[in-house]
């Protein structure tokens, strides 16, 4: 759009109608080609199970979208972007887990190399572009005016579009109003319009016969540099000025814990549906323990134990990593001694590497400036129990878990019942007394009893609040 406006500004033979039609054809045609390419690639991808073939298909996807779009004078860039967004969104239902992991690893490498190479190569082109602009029949003042106008239009159009969308949502249906951004959030989003590789790539794709092509390419450089310098450097100041909340690691950890818990419960429910009477009880028990271990491990990361006890998930990961190191050393010695066939060695090494890569990472919540765990001020959900429960209640046993103190056990994290003040240990602890208290007394809501944590959990509705 900005490029078409620039052409109209520096030439006298192009009418607004022609500019509008060119824009519709480029953007609309790119969108349609992107949708068609997505359908074709999704049709093929559903029938591919080999990760290598699937990753190879992902490398051909940009060409499948770009070449047909360019053939009909549509925007190849728009077609590729649409195809990539849709295929990425549908990846969980189109690809296997192995294919997604392989593709993600390969594309991260390609992305790193291409982004740096593109900026390097384009940066090398700035001098020839400046030389061509110097030879242009347009005056320096007019070129500067055009570049400045394109930069201003790029910034202003985004602001108008985003703020108009915010206004529409604020005055729309009840569903739209519930999903509307705040006005402050809309201001930040409208100002976060920094441009990069795509803008430069679009300018360099202009045909050689394009009138004043060098001026358009210079305008693209100005847009990228201007938005990065003007908007990029002032965005933190704008966020602070509007007093918007900063990203919270504790909030993210809480959301992750609630999500993993729900997913684990769904997995356990599916296990009960599909298991056969002949399935070994040991296997079923291992599957249940693994699902519970993953959920409990996420909750363990939310805060530090009062006794600075290493969470069980962290202990498991630390010890298992040491075991895998010893196993790998044994396999390497067998390779050096040439005592085992190469295929057997590679299979054994792959098994060890896969298990190590799949070990759940254990990370603590980010500490604040004073070293304490960040407070997670979570809004209450739609659960009646959470809305009716108090924010805090005096604990019966401030020193720790009531049952663990009586039995001489060690707990990991503590939970406070917001009905009676019972203090119990979490499900990662040996006793699991918080859950046991709920099963005995049916008190629905607990609160974290760890320093610096304020989240609550409803056992009845399985909801975080």
Beta strands, then each sheet from edge to edge (+ up, - down):
strand 1: 414-417
strand 2: 423-425
strand 3: 445-448
strand 4: 456-458
strand 5: 463-464
sheet 1: 2+ 1- 3+ 4- 5+
end
